[in-house]
Every structure is written in structure tokens, then in C-alpha cells.
Amino acid sequence: MNKTGTLFLVATPIGNLEDITLRALKVLKEVDIIAAEDTRQTLKLLNHFDIKASLTSYYEHNKVEKGNYIIQLLLEGKNVAVVSDAGSPGISDPGEDLVKLAIENGIDVTMIPGPVAAITGLVISGLPTGRFVFEGFLPMNKRQRRERIEALKDEVRTIILYEAPHKLIYTLNDLYKVIGDRRIVIARELTKKFEQVVRCTLSEAISLYTNEAPKGEFVLILEGADKEELIDAERKKWDNISLEEHVAIYMDQGYDKKESIKRVAEDRGVSKRDVYNKLMLK
């Protein structure tokens, strides 16, 4: 039985060609074929490092046809490298689909790690890095877009987004309308000569890019919601109903009185004894 080839996900520089790794260069030289999101862009990289290789395109609009073609090559024992225009393939590009196909067909998949714009932007943002959520590009569909932003409104982790220059001002406005004014870091041309990192609020960013045409690909690092403010808001919503009504909500859900009182106390940020005593006095 013939051994299948290996699918190599190869991270490439996000701007500065000196960020390529020695291992990435070795793999790109040795594989049988390179599947590139944009063959013209990848050819610039290969020419810079004097790498002669067979190229095929693999991008969003041909991923079904080309995905099957690449899998067939792998099943025949060929080794294939996948690269995106910049950064790590599989992050906000169809490399994700090819990985799934390879795994379904019992093909080995490995990663040649390297630059990721989202992480690069995050670590230089000055915002908390211990916990974060990566959202990539927001949906184009207006309803889906608003639903996604609504879901982020109460997210306490730092939020990372990607955005194209022609949509930046729309995204900033949409974020501001739903989640209000919050700190944001806007990074562009990362690792390049004209790298720019703007640290401001959403309202300040809207003002800036209303008067200045955005250029380049953007990484947006948005401050998470304030946990204490969320807790206060959650507790305040119970101010308009009585303790009896509050307890009844949980009892209607099937909890016994003791558990209902415990949950009411947690909701209101008071002790179970306080809730019990106030109920007994009525």
C-alpha cells in the first residue's frame, strides 16, 4: 500500500520577508507542489529566496475543485505545502477546509509555525493578552453582522478582528453603535517599514478615519467589556421586581424554594440569609 503524502501548512511573513523561518524555506524547497491563495504573491516570495517550485492556486472560489485535486495528489504520495497571501494558512482563509479534507482522508497534516497578524497586533496593543477571542472578518450580511457584534457586547476578553481598508469606517461605526465607546487599537502594515499602531477610543477612531482614507490591511484589537459593570447591570435589572416574583421565576423553572432563594441571592449580590429574612418579614 502506497504511503500518502503530507500536507504542510506553511506560515509566511505578514510583511517583512526576513520573518520567514529556516524550516519554512526548507519545506517550500522540498515539497512536490505549493498551493497558494494568490500564486502571484507567493511567486514574489519564492523568487526572493530563489526557490523553484510548482505552484497551483487554492482560494475561496475554487476551494472545492482544487481541494479535491490537492487531496488526490496527497493520496498519490505527493507532499503539498499550503500558503496564504501572508501569515498562517487556515486562519480566515480556506486552508481550514483543506485541513478537514485531509484528515477525513487519513492524510498527515503538520504546521510550520510563523507570523500571525492577529497575535502580532495583540501583543503590541497594550490591552490584556491573558484571555482573548479572535473573530476574524465580520459577516457582510447586515443581520448576521449585527448579531455577531451583539454577541460581542458582553465579551470580557480582548477581541481581535480583521478588516479591509474599504470597510474599516463601517465596521468602526457598527461597533460603536452596538457596544458604545471603548478602547481600541488599530494596527496596519505590521512588520513593514510604515507599520502604524493607533491607540484610541472607538469614537476617536471614527473621527480619524472619516478624515483620513484608510490604507492597508487592518488588525483591530478591541477592549473587552468591564466585568464589574456587567455584574452591576445584571443586578440592577432585578430592582424592578419583588423578591417574591424573583423567587417565583426559579420555582417555575422547577427549582425548590431553597435553591431558588440561593439563586436569587446570587443574582442580587446578597446573602441567602438576607433574602430568606426579608421574605419571612412579608
C-alpha positions, 0 to 999 in steps of 0.5 A: 500500500502506497504511503500518502503524502503530507500536507504542510501548512506553511506560515509566511511573513505578514510583511517583512520577508526576513520573518520567514523561518529556516524550516519554512524555506526548507519545506517550500524547497522540498515539497512536490507542489505549493498551493497558494491563495494568490500564486502571484504573491507567493511567486514574489516570495519564492523568487526572493529566496530563489526557490523553484517550485510548482505552484497551483492556486487554492482560494475561496472560489475554487476551494472545492475543485482544487481541494479535491485535486490537492487531496488526490495528489496527497493520496498519490504520495505527493507532499503539498505545502499550503500558503496564504497571501501572508501569515498562517494558512487556515486562519480566515482563509480556506486552508481550514477546509483543506485541513478537514479534507485531509484528515477525513482522508487519513492524510498527515497534516503538520504546521510550520509555525510563523507570523500571525497578524492577529497575535502580532497586533495583540501583543503590541496593543497594550490591552490584556493578552491573558484571555482573548477571542479572535473573530476574524472578518465580520459577516457582510450580511447586515443581520448576521453582522449585527448579531455577531457584534451583539454577541460581542457586547458582553465579551470580557476578553480582548477581541481581535478582528480583521478588516479591509481598508474599504470597510474599516469606517463601517465596521468602526461605526457598527461597533460603536453603535452596538457596544458604545465607546471603548478602547481600541487599537488599530494596527496596519502594515505590521512588520513593514517599514510604515507599520502604524499602531493607533491607540484610541477610543472607538469614537476617536477612531471614527473621527480619524478615519472619516478624515483620513482614507484608510490604507492597508490591511487592518488588525483591530484589537478591541477592549473587552467589556468591564466585568464589574459593570456587567455584574452591576447591570445584571443586578440592577435589572432585578430592582424592578421586581419583588423578591417574591416574583424573583423567587417565583421565576426559579420555582417555575423553572422547577427549582425548590424554594431553597435553591431558588432563594440561593439563586436569587441571592446570587443574582442580587449580590446578597446573602441567602440569609438576607433574602430568606429574612426579608421574605419571612418579614412579608 
